[in-house]
Structures are given as structure tokens and as C-alpha cells.
């Protein structure tokens, strides 16, 4: 049973609780934090649609942590959505090129801050490889490295993406 219902059943009036004001303050703070998080996610979605060139509502991002790095995958929700598929492929082809050159401006543009792991990924340069691959209904950027520092940086980056895009992808290595 909910604690509040139990207290109400026992005390009758929640306002008679000596901690009522504190409980109400905490509830308002939690509500405000939830609203702020929702607004930030909506802002990131809007910035992402512009930076990536396709709608987050018509596509699905997947971020995979792998033993040798990971993958950024994007697919159109509908197999017949040629416009989204073309935009996904263009975007991820550019991302592979940009990341290889040490340019992480796009993730900064989408998230309004530099994603976790990026400083180390930039510093490691050619120690991390970014390969574009086409998938059915989309594409992927396969990220590989042979160094422990590279692996840690790539996994930090992908975990950040999972959280920011709210994909629900596993944050453990496959």
C-alpha cells in the first residue's frame, strides 16, 4: 500500500502530518525536475532533427557496446520511408568521416554539450576507427579500437548517447 494512503488512513488528514510541508516541497521539486528533464529531452530532439537531417519520430537509434568498441545504428521505422533512409545514410556517412577527422561538432550541436568520452576519443585520434556500413532501412557507424583507453572512451560516449536519446539500449558490453 502507498505510504501516503496508509498515513491518510491512520491520520485522516495529510495536512496533520508534522512533515507535510516538507513532503509537499519535495513533491514539487520532483515535479519540476521531471519537467526540466522532459524539456531538455524535447530540445535535444529538436536540435537533433536539424543536425541529423531526419525526424527522431520516424527513425530509431540504437547504440551498442561491443568488446572492441561499439556501434551507432539508425533505421527508418518504415521500410518504405526512402527519404528517412537516404537522410540516415547521408548523416552516418558524414559522421564516420567527421569523427575520423576528430570533428565532434554534430554531437555537440545535438546535445548542447560535448558528450562523455569525446575528449579522450579526440586525443586517441587514429587509435579509434569509424567505419560506415549500410543496414536494411538505415546505416551504422562501427567504432573499433584496440586500446583500453579507447574502449573506455567509446563506451562512455555510447552510454551518454543511450541516456540522452532515451533508447533503453543495454549499457553492458554485448
Secondary structure, DSSP 8 states (H G I E B T S, - for coil): --HHHHHHHHHS-GGGSTTHHHHHHHHHHHHHHHHHHHHHHHHHHHHHHHHHSS-TTSEEEEEEEETTEEEEEEEESSTT-HHHHHHHHHHHHHHHHHHHTT--HHHHHHHSS--TTHHHHHHHGGGEEEEEEEETTEEEEEEEESSHHHHHHHHHHHHHHHHHHT-----S--
